[in-house]
């Protein structure tokens, strides 16, 4: 009986250790993600890249590396999605408004592309 209870304790200890490792990994992932930000889907990123290529690239440059007079989208504050949406929708400084051309879901995809950055 003593062997059975020792085996049971080892089994419980193994399960507790596995659970602890799993929780530690999960908390590490949670810290790495920005709180309250839903992850972008590959479809959003692809759509955002297409919108960028057709509407933004001529001013902001290939891979978001543009001329000095256009804002560097690589440095746009990642915690300001509403500012980005407003800028694209209504225009800002020398940038024209795109709200009549780019649909809201395309602006969201464009935001995903800008936040994720160009990976190629």
C-alpha positions in Angstrom: 0.0 0.0 0.0 2.9 2.3 0.8 4.2 1.9 -2.8 0.8 2.7 -4.2 0.6 5.9 -2.2 4.2 6.9 -3.1 3.3 6.3 -6.8 0.2 8.4 -6.4 2.2 11.2 -4.8 4.7 11.1 -7.6 1.9 11.1 -10.2 0.3 14.1 -8.5 3.6 15.9 -8.2 4.2 15.3 -12.0 0.8 16.7 -12.8 1.4 19.7 -10.6 4.8 20.3 -12.2 3.3 20.0 -15.7 0.5 22.4 -14.8 3.0 24.9 -13.3 5.2 24.8 -16.5 2.1 25.3 -18.7 1.0 28.3 -16.6 4.4 29.8 -16.7 4.5 29.5 -20.5 1.0 30.9 -20.8 1.9 33.9 -18.7 5.1 34.5 -20.7 3.0 34.6 -23.9 0.5 36.9 -22.3 3.2 39.4 -21.3 4.6 39.3 -24.8 1.3 40.4 -26.3 -0.1 43.9 -25.8 -3.0 43.8 -23.4 -6.4 44.1 -25.0 -5.1 43.7 -28.5 -6.5 40.9 -30.6 -4.0 39.1 -32.8 -4.1 39.9 -36.5 -5.0 37.1 -38.9 -2.9 36.2 -41.9 -5.9 37.3 -44.0 -5.9 40.7 -42.4 -2.2 41.1 -43.0 -2.5 40.1 -46.7 -5.4 42.4 -47.2 -3.6 45.2 -45.4 -0.5 44.7 -47.7 -2.7 44.9 -50.8 -4.5 48.1 -49.5 -1.1 49.6 -48.7 0.3 48.7 -52.1 -2.6 50.2 -54.0 -3.3 53.4 -51.9 -0.3 54.2 -49.6 2.9 53.0 -51.2 3.1 55.9 -53.6 3.6 58.4 -50.7 4.8 56.3 -47.8 7.2 54.2 -49.9 7.8 50.5 -50.5 7.9 48.6 -47.2 6.9 51.8 -45.4 10.2 53.4 -46.1 9.2 56.7 -47.7 10.5 60.1 -48.5 11.2 62.5 -45.6 8.0 64.5 -46.1 5.8 61.5 -45.4 5.3 60.1 -41.9 7.4 57.0 -41.2 4.7 54.4 -40.6 7.3 52.1 -39.0 7.4 54.6 -36.1 3.7 55.2 -35.8 2.6 54.7 -32.2 1.3 51.1 -31.9 -1.0 52.1 -29.0 -2.9 54.6 -31.2 -5.2 52.6 -33.5 -7.9 55.3 -33.2 -5.5 58.0 -34.3 -4.5 55.9 -37.3 -8.1 55.3 -38.3 -8.9 59.0 -38.0 -5.8 60.0 -40.0 -6.6 57.6 -42.8 -10.4 58.3 -42.8 -10.3 62.1 -42.5 -6.8 63.0 -43.6 -4.1 64.8 -41.6 -1.8 67.7 -42.6 -0.9 67.1 -46.3 -2.5 63.6 -46.4 -5.9 63.5 -48.1 -8.9 61.7 -46.5 -9.4 58.2 -47.7 -12.7 57.4 -45.9 -14.6 57.5 -49.2 -12.2 55.2 -50.9 -11.0 52.7 -48.3 -13.6 50.7 -46.4 -13.5 50.4 -42.5 -12.5 46.7 -42.7 -9.7 47.6 -45.1 -8.5 50.4 -42.8 -8.4 47.8 -40.0 -6.4 45.5 -42.2 -4.1 48.3 -43.1 -3.6 49.0 -39.4 -2.7 45.3 -38.9 -0.2 45.5 -41.8 1.4 48.7 -40.3 1.6 47.3 -36.8 3.0 43.9 -38.0 5.6 45.6 -40.2 7.0 44.4 -43.5 8.5 41.0 -42.9 10.1 40.4 -46.4 
